[in-house]
């Protein structure tokens, strides 16, 4: 399990010198390695992203990873 929080503010667009909105993000990842199948992993990610003045946008993902033994 992984919990992350990041925030950014006072960013400037270098091509226009205009200020960018403050941004906040919180993530919760739950990772499950399947014991019966080596290299198979399920990841459940729940993220919330908030921009100043725009509200909070949720994002829920289910990610399937499988490592292929190429060598």
PQR file with spaces between the fields and no chain letter, atoms N, CA, C, O and H, PARSE charges and radii, in Angstrom:
ATOM       1  N    UNK     1       0.847   -1.170    0.000 -0.4000 1.5000
ATOM       2  CA   UNK     1       0.000    0.000    0.000 -0.0000 2.0000
ATOM       3  C    UNK     1       0.893    1.234    0.000  0.5500 1.7000
ATOM       4  O    UNK     1       1.947    1.259    0.637 -0.5500 1.4000
ATOM       5  N    UNK     2       0.460    2.234   -0.712 -0.4000 1.5000
ATOM       6  CA   UNK     2       1.230    3.463   -0.845 -0.0000 2.0000
ATOM       7  C    UNK     2       0.277    4.650   -0.779  0.5500 1.7000
ATOM       8  O    UNK     2      -0.751    4.669   -1.456 -0.5500 1.4000
ATOM       9  H    UNK     2      -0.395    2.213   -1.230  0.4000 1.0000
ATOM      10  N    UNK     3       0.621    5.630    0.031 -0.4000 1.5000
ATOM      11  CA   UNK     3      -0.155    6.872    0.125 -0.0000 2.0000
ATOM      12  C    UNK     3       0.783    8.021   -0.232  0.5500 1.7000
ATOM      13  O    UNK     3       1.894    8.120    0.291 -0.5500 1.4000
ATOM      14  H    UNK     3       1.457    5.614    0.581  0.4000 1.0000
ATOM      15  N    UNK     4       0.317    8.886   -1.132 -0.4000 1.5000
ATOM      16  CA   UNK     4       1.144    9.991   -1.598 -0.0000 2.0000
ATOM      17  C    UNK     4       0.347   11.286   -1.608  0.5500 1.7000
ATOM      18  O    UNK     4      -0.856   11.278   -1.866 -0.5500 1.4000
ATOM      19  H    UNK     4      -0.585    8.806   -1.556  0.4000 1.0000
ATOM      20  N    UNK     5       1.019   12.399   -1.327 -0.4000 1.5000
ATOM      21  CA   UNK     5       0.415   13.728   -1.442 -0.0000 2.0000
ATOM      22  C    UNK     5       1.446   14.660   -2.065  0.5500 1.7000
ATOM      23  O    UNK     5       2.611   14.667   -1.667 -0.5500 1.4000
ATOM      24  H    UNK     5       1.997   12.405   -1.117  0.4000 1.0000
ATOM      25  N    UNK     6       1.013   15.437   -3.033 -0.4000 1.5000
ATOM      26  CA   UNK     6       1.907   16.400   -3.677 -0.0000 2.0000
ATOM      27  C    UNK     6       1.151   17.700   -3.884  0.5500 1.7000
ATOM      28  O    UNK     6      -0.064   17.699   -4.082 -0.5500 1.4000
ATOM      29  H    UNK     6       0.067   15.431   -3.356  0.4000 1.0000
ATOM      30  N    UNK     7       1.879   18.809   -3.838 -0.4000 1.5000
ATOM      31  CA   UNK     7       1.276   20.127   -4.055 -0.0000 2.0000
ATOM      32  C    UNK     7       2.272   21.008   -4.805  0.5500 1.7000
ATOM      33  O    UNK     7       3.484   20.923   -4.609 -0.5500 1.4000
ATOM      34  H    UNK     7       2.866   18.809   -3.677  0.4000 1.0000
ATOM      35  N    UNK     8       1.722   21.847   -5.663 -0.4000 1.5000
ATOM      36  CA   UNK     8       2.557   22.788   -6.395 -0.0000 2.0000
ATOM      37  C    UNK     8       1.835   24.115   -6.550  0.5500 1.7000
ATOM      38  O    UNK     8       0.627   24.146   -6.786 -0.5500 1.4000
ATOM      39  H    UNK     8       0.737   21.915   -5.822  0.4000 1.0000
ATOM      40  N    UNK     9       2.566   25.205   -6.419 -0.4000 1.5000
ATOM      41  CA   UNK     9       1.986   26.537   -6.559 -0.0000 2.0000
ATOM      42  C    UNK     9       3.074   27.479   -7.037  0.5500 1.7000
ATOM      43  O    UNK     9       4.253   27.125   -7.030 -0.5500 1.4000
ATOM      44  H    UNK     9       3.547   25.180   -6.227  0.4000 1.0000
ATOM      45  N    UNK    10       2.692   28.661   -7.447 -0.4000 1.5000
ATOM      46  CA   UNK    10       3.591   29.691   -7.974 -0.0000 2.0000
ATOM      47  C    UNK    10       4.318   29.255   -9.248  0.5500 1.7000
ATOM      48  O    UNK    10       5.408   29.751   -9.534 -0.5500 1.4000
ATOM      49  H    UNK    10       1.735   28.949   -7.453  0.4000 1.0000
ATOM      50  N    UNK    11       3.725   28.327  -10.021 -0.4000 1.5000
ATOM      51  CA   UNK    11       4.330   27.920  -11.287 -0.0000 2.0000
ATOM      52  C    UNK    11       4.014   28.960  -12.357  0.5500 1.7000
ATOM      53  O    UNK    11       2.964   29.602  -12.324 -0.5500 1.4000
ATOM      54  H    UNK    11       2.839   27.924   -9.789  0.4000 1.0000
ATOM      55  N    UNK    12       4.931   29.118  -13.299 -0.4000 1.5000
ATOM      56  CA   UNK    12       4.779   30.107  -14.366 -0.0000 2.0000
ATOM      57  C    UNK    12       4.992   29.419  -15.707  0.5500 1.7000
ATOM      58  O    UNK    12       5.947   28.661  -15.879 -0.5500 1.4000
ATOM      59  H    UNK    12       5.785   28.597  -13.326  0.4000 1.0000
ATOM      60  N    UNK    13       4.101   29.685  -16.653 -0.4000 1.5000
ATOM      61  CA   UNK    13       4.262   29.207  -18.014 -0.0000 2.0000
ATOM      62  C    UNK    13       5.391   30.004  -18.647  0.5500 1.7000
ATOM      63  O    UNK    13       5.277   31.220  -18.797 -0.5500 1.4000
ATOM      64  H    UNK    13       3.325   30.300  -16.514  0.4000 1.0000
ATOM      65  N    UNK    14       6.478   29.339  -19.020 -0.4000 1.5000
ATOM      66  CA   UNK    14       7.666   30.054  -19.508 -0.0000 2.0000
ATOM      67  C    UNK    14       7.452   30.697  -20.873  0.5500 1.7000
ATOM      68  O    UNK    14       8.137   31.666  -21.202 -0.5500 1.4000
ATOM      69  H    UNK    14       6.570   28.351  -18.898  0.4000 1.0000
ATOM      70  N    UNK    15       6.528   30.189  -21.671 -0.4000 1.5000
ATOM      71  CA   UNK    15       6.323   30.787  -22.993 -0.0000 2.0000
ATOM      72  C    UNK    15       5.468   32.052  -22.934  0.5500 1.7000
ATOM      73  O    UNK    15       5.597   32.920  -23.797 -0.5500 1.4000
ATOM      74  H    UNK    15       5.971   29.403  -21.404  0.4000 1.0000
ATOM      75  N    UNK    16       4.587   32.170  -21.916 -0.4000 1.5000
ATOM      76  CA   UNK    16       3.716   33.342  -21.829 -0.0000 2.0000
ATOM      77  C    UNK    16       3.958   34.176  -20.577  0.5500 1.7000
ATOM      78  O    UNK    16       3.395   35.264  -20.454 -0.5500 1.4000
ATOM      79  H    UNK    16       4.482   31.465  -21.215  0.4000 1.0000
ATOM      80  N    UNK    17       4.764   33.708  -19.663 -0.4000 1.5000
ATOM      81  CA   UNK    17       5.016   34.355  -18.361 -0.0000 2.0000
ATOM      82  C    UNK    17       3.750   34.519  -17.533  0.5500 1.7000
ATOM      83  O    UNK    17       3.702   35.357  -16.633 -0.5500 1.4000
ATOM      84  H    UNK    17       5.222   32.825  -19.763  0.4000 1.0000
ATOM      85  N    UNK    18       2.721   33.726  -17.829 -0.4000 1.5000
ATOM      86  CA   UNK    18       1.468   33.762  -17.070 -0.0000 2.0000
ATOM      87  C    UNK    18       1.541   32.749  -15.932  0.5500 1.7000
ATOM      88  O    UNK    18       2.146   31.686  -16.067 -0.5500 1.4000
ATOM      89  H    UNK    18       2.759   33.045  -18.561  0.4000 1.0000
ATOM      90  N    UNK    19       0.923   33.094  -14.823 -0.4000 1.5000
ATOM      91  CA   UNK    19       0.895   32.185  -13.689 -0.0000 2.0000
ATOM      92  C    UNK    19      -0.045   31.005  -13.936  0.5500 1.7000
ATOM      93  O    UNK    19      -1.070   31.151  -14.603 -0.5500 1.4000
ATOM      94  H    UNK    19       0.432   33.958  -14.713  0.4000 1.0000
ATOM      95  N    UNK    20       0.308   29.838  -13.398 -0.4000 1.5000
ATOM      96  CA   UNK    20      -0.508   28.637  -13.507 -0.0000 2.0000
ATOM      97  C    UNK    20      -1.229   28.399  -12.186  0.5500 1.7000
ATOM      98  O    UNK    20      -0.741   28.830  -11.141 -0.5500 1.4000
ATOM      99  H    UNK    20       1.141   29.719  -12.857  0.4000 1.0000
ATOM     100  N    UNK    21      -2.378   27.724  -12.203 -0.4000 1.5000
ATOM     101  CA   UNK    21      -3.117   27.509  -10.950 -0.0000 2.0000
ATOM     102  C    UNK    21      -2.381   26.563  -10.001  0.5500 1.7000
ATOM     103  O    UNK    21      -1.596   25.714  -10.422 -0.5500 1.4000
ATOM     104  H    UNK    21      -2.775   27.374  -13.051  0.4000 1.0000
ATOM     105  N    UNK    22      -2.660   26.738   -8.708 -0.4000 1.5000
ATOM     106  CA   UNK    22      -2.115   25.817   -7.708 -0.0000 2.0000
ATOM     107  C    UNK    22      -2.718   24.438   -7.941  0.5500 1.7000
ATOM     108  O    UNK    22      -3.875   24.318   -8.345 -0.5500 1.4000
ATOM     109  H    UNK    22      -3.298   27.428   -8.366  0.4000 1.0000
ATOM     110  N    UNK    23      -1.936   23.408   -7.686 -0.4000 1.5000
ATOM     111  CA   UNK    23      -2.367   22.041   -7.953 -0.0000 2.0000
ATOM     112  C    UNK    23      -2.041   21.169   -6.748  0.5500 1.7000
ATOM     113  O    UNK    23      -0.941   21.237   -6.199 -0.5500 1.4000
ATOM     114  H    UNK    23      -0.997   23.505   -7.358  0.4000 1.0000
ATOM     115  N    UNK    24      -3.008   20.351   -6.343 -0.4000 1.5000
ATOM     116  CA   UNK    24      -2.808   19.398   -5.241 -0.0000 2.0000
ATOM     117  C    UNK    24      -3.267   18.030   -5.703  0.5500 1.7000
ATOM     118  O    UNK    24      -4.236   17.914   -6.454 -0.5500 1.4000
ATOM     119  H    UNK    24      -3.901   20.296   -6.790  0.4000 1.0000
ATOM     120  N    UNK    25      -2.564   16.981   -5.249 -0.4000 1.5000
ATOM     121  CA   UNK    25      -2.948   15.618   -5.624 -0.0000 2.0000
ATOM     122  C    UNK    25      -2.684   14.672   -4.465  0.5500 1.7000
ATOM     123  O    UNK    25      -1.646   14.741   -3.807 -0.5500 1.4000
ATOM     124  H    UNK    25      -1.778   17.075   -4.639  0.4000 1.0000
ATOM     125  N    UNK    26      -3.640   13.790   -4.230 -0.4000 1.5000
ATOM     126  CA   UNK    26      -3.489   12.738   -3.232 -0.0000 2.0000
ATOM     127  C    UNK    26      -3.770   11.396   -3.881  0.5500 1.7000
ATOM     128  O    UNK    26      -4.760   11.249   -4.598 -0.5500 1.4000
ATOM     129  H    UNK    26      -4.484   13.734   -4.764  0.4000 1.0000
ATOM     130  N    UNK    27      -2.906   10.410   -3.638 -0.4000 1.5000
ATOM     131  CA   UNK    27      -3.035    9.090   -4.256 -0.0000 2.0000
ATOM     132  C    UNK    27      -3.035    8.012   -3.185  0.5500 1.7000
ATOM     133  O    UNK    27      -2.341    8.112   -2.173 -0.5500 1.4000
ATOM     134  H    UNK    27      -2.102   10.529   -3.056  0.4000 1.0000
ATOM     135  N    UNK    28      -3.833    6.976   -3.433 -0.4000 1.5000
ATOM     136  CA   UNK    28      -3.813    5.765   -2.617 -0.0000 2.0000
ATOM     137  C    UNK    28      -3.651    4.599   -3.575  0.5500 1.7000
ATOM     138  O    UNK    28      -4.523    4.357   -4.409 -0.5500 1.4000
ATOM     139  H    UNK    28      -4.396    6.894   -4.255  0.4000 1.0000
ATOM     140  N    UNK    29      -2.543    3.874   -3.464 -0.4000 1.5000
ATOM     141  CA   UNK    29      -2.284    2.686   -4.284 -0.0000 2.0000
ATOM     142  C    UNK    29      -2.301    1.459   -3.397  0.5500 1.7000
ATOM     143  O    UNK    29      -1.663    1.426   -2.345 -0.5500 1.4000
ATOM     144  H    UNK    29      -1.835    4.071   -2.786  0.4000 1.0000
ATOM     145  N    UNK    30      -3.040    0.449   -3.832 -0.4000 1.5000
ATOM     146  CA   UNK    30      -3.025   -0.854   -3.165 -0.0000 2.0000
ATOM     147  C    UNK    30      -2.544   -1.850   -4.201  0.5500 1.7000
ATOM     148  O    UNK    30      -3.169   -2.008   -5.250 -0.5500 1.4000
ATOM     149  H    UNK    30      -3.559    0.475   -4.687  0.4000 1.0000
ATOM     150  N    UNK    31      -1.440   -2.522   -3.917 -0.4000 1.5000
ATOM     151  CA   UNK    31      -0.793   -3.414   -4.874 -0.0000 2.0000
ATOM     152  C    UNK    31      -0.917   -4.849   -4.374  0.5500 1.7000
ATOM     153  O    UNK    31      -0.650   -5.134   -3.206 -0.5500 1.4000
ATOM     154  H    UNK    31      -0.932   -2.393   -3.065  0.4000 1.0000
ATOM     155  N    UNK    32      -1.326   -5.750   -5.270 -0.4000 1.5000
ATOM     156  CA   UNK    32      -1.471   -7.161   -4.925 -0.0000 2.0000
ATOM     157  C    UNK    32      -0.671   -7.978   -5.920  0.5500 1.7000
ATOM     158  O    UNK    32      -0.997   -8.015   -7.106 -0.5500 1.4000
ATOM     159  H    UNK    32      -1.543   -5.518   -6.218  0.4000 1.0000
ATOM     160  N    UNK    33       0.388   -8.640   -5.435 -0.4000 1.5000
ATOM     161  CA   UNK    33       1.171   -9.554   -6.251 -0.0000 2.0000
ATOM     162  C    UNK    33       0.545  -10.935   -6.137  0.5500 1.7000
ATOM     163  O    UNK    33       0.459  -11.487   -5.040 -0.5500 1.4000
ATOM     164  H    UNK    33       0.653   -8.610   -4.471  0.4000 1.0000
ATOM     165  N    UNK    34       0.108  -11.495   -7.256 -0.4000 1.5000
ATOM     166  CA   UNK    34      -0.554  -12.793   -7.269 -0.0000 2.0000
ATOM     167  C    UNK    34       0.502  -13.879   -7.046  0.5500 1.7000
ATOM     168  O    UNK    34       1.414  -14.032   -7.858 -0.5500 1.4000
ATOM     169  H    UNK    34       0.178  -11.046   -8.146  0.4000 1.0000
ATOM     170  N    UNK    35       0.382  -14.623   -5.961 -0.4000 1.5000
ATOM     171  CA   UNK    35       1.402  -15.609   -5.591 -0.0000 2.0000
ATOM     172  C    UNK    35       1.444  -16.787   -6.556  0.5500 1.7000
ATOM     173  O    UNK    35       2.522  -17.318   -6.822 -0.5500 1.4000
ATOM     174  H    UNK    35      -0.359  -14.498   -5.301  0.4000 1.0000
ATOM     175  N    UNK    36       0.306  -17.205   -7.082 -0.4000 1.5000
ATOM     176  CA   UNK    36       0.269  -18.368   -7.961 -0.0000 2.0000
ATOM     177  C    UNK    36       0.800  -18.120   -9.361  0.5500 1.7000
ATOM     178  O    UNK    36       1.108  -19.069  -10.081 -0.5500 1.4000
ATOM     179  H    UNK    36      -0.570  -16.773   -6.865  0.4000 1.0000
ATOM     180  N    UNK    37       0.913  -16.840   -9.762 -0.4000 1.5000
ATOM     181  CA   UNK    37       1.372  -16.488  -11.112 -0.0000 2.0000
ATOM     182  C    UNK    37       2.526  -15.491  -10.976  0.5500 1.7000
ATOM     183  O    UNK    37       2.292  -14.301  -10.767 -0.5500 1.4000
ATOM     184  H    UNK    37       0.662  -16.069   -9.177  0.4000 1.0000
ATOM     185  N    UNK    38       3.779  -15.972  -11.095 -0.4000 1.5000
ATOM     186  CA   UNK    38       4.919  -15.056  -10.955 -0.0000 2.0000
ATOM     187  C    UNK    38       4.881  -13.946  -12.004  0.5500 1.7000
ATOM     188  O    UNK    38       4.671  -14.206  -13.189 -0.5500 1.4000
ATOM     189  H    UNK    38       3.969  -16.939  -11.265  0.4000 1.0000
ATOM     190  N    UNK    39       5.084  -12.725  -11.561 -0.4000 1.5000
ATOM     191  CA   UNK    39       5.112  -11.577  -12.452 -0.0000 2.0000
ATOM     192  C    UNK    39       3.765  -10.891  -12.646  0.5500 1.7000
ATOM     193  O    UNK    39       3.701   -9.856  -13.310 -0.5500 1.4000
ATOM     194  H    UNK    39       5.255  -12.514  -10.598  0.4000 1.0000
ATOM     195  N    UNK    40       2.677  -11.443  -12.080 -0.4000 1.5000
ATOM     196  CA   UNK    40       1.353  -10.845  -12.236 -0.0000 2.0000
ATOM     197  C    UNK    40       1.048   -9.962  -11.033  0.5500 1.7000
ATOM     198  O    UNK    40       1.219  -10.370   -9.884 -0.5500 1.4000
ATOM     199  H    UNK    40       2.728  -12.283  -11.541  0.4000 1.0000
ATOM     200  N    UNK    41       0.598   -8.759  -11.315 -0.4000 1.5000
ATOM     201  CA   UNK    41       0.335   -7.777  -10.267 -0.0000 2.0000
ATOM     202  C    UNK    41      -0.916   -6.983  -10.606  0.5500 1.7000
ATOM     203  O    UNK    41      -1.088   -6.536  -11.740 -0.5500 1.4000
ATOM     204  H    UNK    41       0.459   -8.427  -12.248  0.4000 1.0000
ATOM     205  N    UNK    42      -1.789   -6.809   -9.622 -0.4000 1.5000
ATOM     206  CA   UNK    42      -2.951   -5.924   -9.730 -0.0000 2.0000
ATOM     207  C    UNK    42      -2.681   -4.683   -8.890  0.5500 1.7000
ATOM     208  O    UNK    42      -2.171   -4.773   -7.773 -0.5500 1.4000
ATOM     209  H    UNK    42      -1.650   -7.172   -8.700  0.4000 1.0000
ATOM     210  N    UNK    43      -3.024   -3.534   -9.435 -0.4000 1.5000
ATOM     211  CA   UNK    43      -2.868   -2.283   -8.698 -0.0000 2.0000
ATOM     212  C    UNK    43      -4.182   -1.527   -8.743  0.5500 1.7000
ATOM     213  O    UNK    43      -4.745   -1.301   -9.814 -0.5500 1.4000
ATOM     214  H    UNK    43      -3.438   -3.461  -10.342  0.4000 1.0000
ATOM     215  N    UNK    44      -4.663   -1.142   -7.582 -0.4000 1.5000
ATOM     216  CA   UNK    44      -5.881   -0.345   -7.453 -0.0000 2.0000
ATOM     217  C    UNK    44      -5.463    1.054   -7.024  0.5500 1.7000
ATOM     218  O    UNK    44      -4.888    1.229   -5.950 -0.5500 1.4000
ATOM     219  H    UNK    44      -4.206   -1.326   -6.712  0.4000 1.0000
ATOM     220  N    UNK    45      -5.749    2.052   -7.858 -0.4000 1.5000
ATOM     221  CA   UNK    45      -5.313    3.425   -7.568 -0.0000 2.0000
ATOM     222  C    UNK    45      -6.530    4.335   -7.459  0.5500 1.7000
ATOM     223  O    UNK    45      -7.403    4.349   -8.328 -0.5500 1.4000
ATOM     224  H    UNK    45      -6.217    1.910   -8.730  0.4000 1.0000
ATOM     225  N    UNK    46      -6.562    5.088   -6.375 -0.4000 1.5000
ATOM     226  CA   UNK    46      -7.600    6.084   -6.155 -0.0000 2.0000
ATOM     227  C    UNK    46      -6.887    7.423   -5.992  0.5500 1.7000
ATOM     228  O    UNK    46      -6.115    7.606   -5.051 -0.5500 1.4000
ATOM     229  H    UNK    46      -5.853    5.077   -5.670  0.4000 1.0000
ATOM     230  N    UNK    47      -7.142    8.352   -6.897 -0.4000 1.5000
ATOM     231  CA   UNK    47      -6.440    9.641   -6.884 -0.0000 2.0000
ATOM     232  C    UNK    47      -7.455   10.776   -6.865  0.5500 1.7000
ATOM     233  O    UNK    47      -8.544   10.669   -7.428 -0.5500 1.4000
ATOM     234  H    UNK    47      -7.770    8.204   -7.661  0.4000 1.0000
ATOM     235  N    UNK    48      -7.079   11.848   -6.214 -0.4000 1.5000
ATOM     236  CA   UNK    48      -7.881   13.076   -6.182 -0.0000 2.0000
ATOM     237  C    UNK    48      -6.975   14.231   -6.560  0.5500 1.7000
ATOM     238  O    UNK    48      -5.934   14.441   -5.937 -0.5500 1.4000
ATOM     239  H    UNK    48      -6.194   11.934   -5.757  0.4000 1.0000
ATOM     240  N    UNK    49      -7.371   14.986   -7.589 -0.4000 1.5000
ATOM     241  CA   UNK    49      -6.577   16.108   -8.073 -0.0000 2.0000
ATOM     242  C    UNK    49      -7.419   17.365   -7.930  0.5500 1.7000
ATOM     243  O    UNK    49      -8.573   17.400   -8.359 -0.5500 1.4000
ATOM     244  H    UNK    49      -8.216   14.815   -8.095  0.4000 1.0000
ATOM     245  N    UNK    50      -6.842   18.395   -7.329 -0.4000 1.5000
ATOM     246  CA   UNK    50      -7.561   19.648   -7.142 -0.0000 2.0000
ATOM     247  C    UNK    50      -6.783   20.825   -7.695  0.5500 1.7000
ATOM     248  O    UNK    50      -5.602   20.998   -7.394 -0.5500 1.4000
ATOM     249  H    UNK    50      -5.905   18.368   -6.981  0.4000 1.0000
ATOM     250  N    UNK    51      -7.449   21.633   -8.506 -0.4000 1.5000
ATOM     251  CA   UNK    51      -6.875   22.880   -8.995 -0.0000 2.0000
ATOM     252  C    UNK    51      -7.563   24.028   -8.293  0.5500 1.7000
ATOM     253  O    UNK    51      -8.746   23.943   -7.961 -0.5500 1.4000
ATOM     254  H    UNK    51      -8.409   21.492   -8.751  0.4000 1.0000
ATOM     255  N    UNK    52      -6.830   25.099   -8.068 -0.4000 1.5000
ATOM     256  CA   UNK    52      -7.412   26.251   -7.378 -0.0000 2.0000
ATOM     257  C    UNK    52      -8.575   26.802   -8.189  0.5500 1.7000
ATOM     258  O    UNK    52      -8.420   27.149   -9.360 -0.5500 1.4000
ATOM     259  H    UNK    52      -5.870   25.169   -8.338  0.4000 1.0000
ATOM     260  N    UNK    53      -9.736   26.879   -7.558 -0.4000 1.5000
ATOM     261  CA   UNK    53     -10.911   27.423   -8.197 -0.0000 2.0000
ATOM     262  C    UNK    53     -11.676   26.444   -9.079  0.5500 1.7000
ATOM     263  O    UNK    53     -12.760   26.787   -9.551 -0.5500 1.4000
ATOM     264  H    UNK    53      -9.862   26.597   -6.607  0.4000 1.0000
ATOM     265  N    UNK    54     -11.166   25.254   -9.318 -0.4000 1.5000
ATOM     266  CA   UNK    54     -11.816   24.301  -10.223 -0.0000 2.0000
ATOM     267  C    UNK    54     -12.450   23.126   -9.489  0.5500 1.7000
ATOM     268  O    UNK    54     -13.201   22.372  -10.108 -0.5500 1.4000
ATOM     269  H    UNK    54     -10.285   24.976   -8.935  0.4000 1.0000
ATOM     270  N    UNK    55     -12.190   22.939   -8.226 -0.4000 1.5000
ATOM     271  CA   UNK    55     -12.741   21.802   -7.500 -0.0000 2.0000
ATOM     272  C    UNK    55     -11.803   20.608   -7.504  0.5500 1.7000
ATOM     273  O    UNK    55     -10.655   20.703   -7.938 -0.5500 1.4000
ATOM     274  H    UNK    55     -11.579   23.552   -7.723  0.4000 1.0000
ATOM     275  N    UNK    56     -12.305   19.489   -7.016 -0.4000 1.5000
ATOM     276  CA   UNK    56     -11.512   18.267   -6.893 -0.0000 2.0000
ATOM     277  C    UNK    56     -12.055   17.235   -7.879  0.5500 1.7000
ATOM     278  O    UNK    56     -13.261   17.004   -7.958 -0.5500 1.4000
ATOM     279  H    UNK    56     -13.238   19.412   -6.663  0.4000 1.0000
ATOM     280  N    UNK    57     -11.144   16.623   -8.624 -0.4000 1.5000
ATOM     281  CA   UNK    57     -11.511   15.622   -9.617 -0.0000 2.0000
ATOM     282  C    UNK    57     -11.011   14.253   -9.172  0.5500 1.7000
ATOM     283  O    UNK    57      -9.807   14.076   -8.985 -0.5500 1.4000
ATOM     284  H    UNK    57     -10.164   16.811   -8.560  0.4000 1.0000
ATOM     285  N    UNK    58     -11.909   13.273   -8.996 -0.4000 1.5000
ATOM     286  CA   UNK    58     -11.473   11.937   -8.608 -0.0000 2.0000
ATOM     287  C    UNK    58     -11.076   11.114   -9.841  0.5500 1.7000
ATOM     288  O    UNK    58     -11.588   11.327  -10.941 -0.5500 1.4000
ATOM     289  H    UNK    58     -12.887   13.417   -9.148  0.4000 1.0000
ATOM     290  N    UNK    59     -10.159   10.177   -9.631 -0.4000 1.5000
ATOM     291  CA   UNK    59      -9.761    9.243  -10.681 -0.0000 2.0000
ATOM     292  C    UNK    59      -9.527    7.886  -10.024  0.5500 1.7000
ATOM     293  O    UNK    59      -8.717    7.768   -9.104 -0.5500 1.4000
ATOM     294  H    UNK    59      -9.743   10.004   -8.738  0.4000 1.0000
ATOM     295  N    UNK    60     -10.234    6.868  -10.497 -0.4000 1.5000
ATOM     296  CA   UNK    60     -10.077    5.519   -9.979 -0.0000 2.0000
ATOM     297  C    UNK    60      -9.585    4.633  -11.110  0.5500 1.7000
ATOM     298  O    UNK    60     -10.151    4.633  -12.203 -0.5500 1.4000
ATOM     299  H    UNK    60     -10.891    6.964  -11.245  0.4000 1.0000
ATOM     300  N    UNK    61      -8.521    3.873  -10.839 -0.4000 1.5000
ATOM     301  CA   UNK    61      -7.939    3.031  -11.884 -0.0000 2.0000
ATOM     302  C    UNK    61      -7.695    1.623  -11.352  0.5500 1.7000
ATOM     303  O    UNK    61      -7.369    1.426  -10.181 -0.5500 1.4000
ATOM     304  H    UNK    61      -8.061    3.873   -9.951  0.4000 1.0000
ATOM     305  N    UNK    62      -7.859    0.669  -12.229 -0.4000 1.5000
ATOM     306  CA   UNK    62      -7.439   -0.707  -11.968 -0.0000 2.0000
ATOM     307  C    UNK    62      -6.375   -1.020  -13.013  0.5500 1.7000
ATOM     308  O    UNK    62      -6.640   -0.974  -14.214 -0.5500 1.4000
ATOM     309  H    UNK    62      -8.124    0.829  -13.180  0.4000 1.0000
ATOM     310  N    UNK    63      -5.177   -1.337  -12.552 -0.4000 1.5000
ATOM     311  CA   UNK    63      -4.040   -1.537  -13.433 -0.0000 2.0000
ATOM     312  C    UNK    63      -3.565   -2.984  -13.306  0.5500 1.7000
ATOM     313  O    UNK    63      -3.408   -3.496  -12.197 -0.5500 1.4000
ATOM     314  H    UNK    63      -4.961   -1.375  -11.576  0.4000 1.0000
ATOM     315  N    UNK    64      -3.339   -3.632  -14.432 -0.4000 1.5000
ATOM     316  CA   UNK    64      -2.846   -4.997  -14.459 -0.0000 2.0000
ATOM     317  C    UNK    64      -1.448   -4.976  -15.043  0.5500 1.7000
ATOM     318  O    UNK    64      -1.250   -4.509  -16.164 -0.5500 1.4000
ATOM     319  H    UNK    64      -3.466   -3.217  -15.332  0.4000 1.0000
ATOM     320  N    UNK    65      -0.478   -5.477  -14.296 -0.4000 1.5000
ATOM     321  CA   UNK    65       0.904   -5.558  -14.760 -0.0000 2.0000
ATOM     322  C    UNK    65       1.310   -7.015  -14.853  0.5500 1.7000
ATOM     323  O    UNK    65       0.967   -7.824  -13.991 -0.5500 1.4000
ATOM     324  H    UNK    65      -0.639   -5.857  -13.385  0.4000 1.0000
ATOM     325  N    UNK    66       2.039   -7.339  -15.897 -0.4000 1.5000
ATOM     326  CA   UNK    66       2.596   -8.685  -16.045 -0.0000 2.0000
ATOM     327  C    UNK    66       3.987   -8.561  -16.630  0.5500 1.7000
ATOM     328  O    UNK    66       4.177   -7.958  -17.686 -0.5500 1.4000
ATOM     329  H    UNK    66       2.318   -6.682  -16.596  0.4000 1.0000
ATOM     330  N    UNK    67       4.958   -9.136  -15.938 -0.4000 1.5000
ATOM     331  CA   UNK    67       6.345   -9.104  -16.407 -0.0000 2.0000
ATOM     332  C    UNK    67       6.582  -10.264  -17.359  0.5500 1.7000
ATOM     333  O    UNK    67       6.351  -11.421  -17.005 -0.5500 1.4000
ATOM     334  H    UNK    67       4.804   -9.626  -15.080  0.4000 1.0000
ATOM     335  N    UNK    68       7.039   -9.961  -18.555 -0.4000 1.5000
ATOM     336  CA   UNK    68       7.356  -10.997  -19.522 -0.0000 2.0000
ATOM     337  C    UNK    68       8.837  -11.356  -19.430  0.5500 1.7000
ATOM     338  O    UNK    68       9.691  -10.478  -19.552 -0.5500 1.4000
ATOM     339  H    UNK    68       7.227   -9.022  -18.842  0.4000 1.0000
ATOM     340  N    UNK    69       9.148  -12.619  -19.219 -0.4000 1.5000
ATOM     341  CA   UNK    69      10.571  -13.031  -19.161 -0.0000 2.0000
ATOM     342  C    UNK    69      11.154  -13.102  -20.572  0.5500 1.7000
ATOM     343  O    UNK    69      11.053  -14.136  -21.233 -0.5500 1.4000
ATOM     344  H    UNK    69       8.454  -13.332  -19.120  0.4000 1.0000
ATOM     345  N    UNK    70      11.756  -12.022  -21.031 -0.4000 1.5000
ATOM     346  CA   UNK    70      12.273  -11.967  -22.396 -0.0000 2.0000
ATOM     347  C    UNK    70      13.674  -12.554  -22.546  0.5500 1.7000
ATOM     348  O    UNK    70      14.041  -13.014  -23.627 -0.5500 1.4000
ATOM     349  H    UNK    70      11.838  -11.182  -20.494  0.4000 1.0000
ATOM     350  N    UNK    71      14.440  -12.539  -21.492 -0.4000 1.5000
ATOM     351  CA   UNK    71      15.811  -13.071  -21.582 -0.0000 2.0000
ATOM     352  C    UNK    71      15.945  -14.374  -20.850  0.5500 1.7000
ATOM     353  O    UNK    71      17.028  -14.959  -20.824 -0.5500 1.4000
ATOM     354  H    UNK    71      14.142  -12.165  -20.614  0.4000 1.0000
